[in-house]
């Protein structure tokens, strides 16, 4: 039996965390699922802001990918039309499969995604895009995850959601 369904089982949505505290929070959360750490983060996290001692290594992304954290994150792919592609990927995943269920299942623990995804409205100037006035943090994360180049799947039992 082929599984072509993506589950969003939880989220980390917290304001004001520095790179070290965010890395620790991600490590704690990922420990629950026993997964090897890698993923996608907004490419702005790799912008040089002189947080480190070495030139080119002072971004939040570089700090979280270095000792002692080694999160293994890659910057999201951004470019002309990337947000529209991400919105399209969300729509494709939400579409019903042959079994009558969508290809994207969002669990209640992803509270902010559950709250903000239905509130997304289309742009008045570009009907394929999301309006800039919408809160987009959680949906941006979903877009990055759905459009990332590397995909790996593992069957696991998740209980208590």
Buried (B, 14 or more C-beta within 10 A) or exposed (E): EEEEBBBBBBBBBEEEBEBBEBBBEBBEEBEEEEEEBBBBBBBEBBEEEEBBEEEEBBBBBBBBBBEEBEBEBBBBBEEEEBBBBBBBBBEEBEEEEEEEEBBBBBBEBBEBBBEBBEEBEEBEEEEEBBEEEBEBEBBBBBBBBBBBEEEEEEEEEEEEE
